[in-house]
Every structure is written in C-alpha cells, then in structure tokens.
Amino acid sequence: MQLVRAGERDALSLGLPEIARALIITGPHSQVRAFDAAADQFITYGPEERAAVLAEVDRFLTGLISELELWPGDGLLPPLFPQA
C-alpha cells in the first residue's frame, strides 16, 4: 500500500465485476440497478448481494494472507499525537 500511495505500484486488484464494485462503493443500504438486455428488464441489487460480494472478498483476502503477510506500509496516516 505504501508503494501504491507513493505512485510506484498499482493497487491490489480484486478483479471484481462492475456490479460488485458498484455495490461496495455505494454503501450498505444502497441499491444498484442494471439493465439485463437479454431479459429486457432492470435488475436491482441491494444489501444482500453486497454482503455476498464482501464475503467473497473476505475469502479471497483470507486465502492471500495465508500465503503471505500483507503489510500496509508506514506513513499512511499522520501520527495521532505528533512529538513536539
């Protein structure tokens, strides 16, 4: 993450489809509507689908962490109590 913040590397890609990304971005109580051209109708995705996406991300990260340790990097946030 430190390398990402410094602009030296890309962020960790989860490879999520557009609807999954939209569900995570919009928040826990939002809905995402998408048009299904094959069915000629709108489909509404909501909190249940968002929870399923987050569970999938959790499984992915849990597996990744079991293989190697993730380190977010130093200096991501300023110190709470700066030393004088």
C-alpha positions in Angstrom: 0.0 0.0 0.0 2.9 2.3 0.7 4.1 1.8 -2.9 0.6 2.5 -4.2 0.4 5.7 -2.2 3.8 6.8 -3.5 2.7 6.1 -7.0 5.2 3.4 -7.6 2.8 0.5 -7.9 -0.8 -0.3 -8.8 -3.3 -1.2 -6.1 -4.1 -4.8 -5.3 -6.7 -5.8 -7.9 -9.6 -7.9 -6.7 -10.8 -8.4 -10.2 -14.4 -7.7 -9.3 -17.1 -7.2 -11.9 -18.7 -3.8 -12.4 -21.8 -4.6 -10.3 -19.8 -6.0 -7.4 -17.6 -2.9 -7.4 -20.6 -0.6 -7.5 -22.2 -2.5 -4.6 -19.1 -2.0 -2.5 -18.7 1.7 -3.4 -22.3 2.7 -2.8 -22.6 1.6 0.8 -24.5 -0.9 2.9 -28.1 0.4 2.4 -27.9 1.4 -1.3 -29.1 -0.3 -4.4 -27.6 -0.7 -7.8 -29.8 -1.1 -10.8 -28.5 -2.7 -14.0 -30.2 -3.4 -17.3 -30.3 -7.0 -18.5 -30.6 -6.7 -22.2 -31.3 -10.5 -22.7 -34.3 -10.3 -20.4 -35.1 -6.7 -21.4 -35.6 -5.6 -17.8 -33.8 -3.9 -14.9 -32.3 -5.9 -12.1 -31.9 -4.4 -8.7 -29.0 -5.4 -6.5 -29.1 -4.5 -2.8 -27.7 -5.2 0.7 -27.9 -9.0 0.3 -25.9 -9.0 -2.9 -23.4 -6.6 -1.3 -22.9 -8.9 1.7 -22.2 -11.7 -0.7 -19.6 -9.7 -2.5 -17.9 -8.7 0.7 -17.9 -12.3 1.8 -16.2 -13.2 -1.4 -13.6 -10.5 -0.9 -13.1 -11.8 2.7 -12.4 -15.3 1.4 -10.0 -14.0 -1.2 -8.0 -11.9 1.3 -8.0 -14.7 3.9 -6.5 -17.0 1.3 -4.0 -14.4 0.3 -2.9 -13.7 3.8 -2.5 -17.4 4.5 0.1 -17.4 1.6 1.9 -14.2 2.5 1.7 -11.5 5.0 0.1 -8.2 3.8 1.8 -5.1 5.1 0.0 -1.8 4.5 3.2 0.3 4.7 4.4 3.0 7.0 3.3 6.7 7.0 -0.2 6.1 5.7 -1.8 8.2 8.4 -0.3 11.1 10.4 0.6 10.3 14.0 -2.3 10.9 16.4 0.0 12.8 18.8 2.9 14.4 17.0 6.0 14.7 19.1 7.0 18.3 19.8 
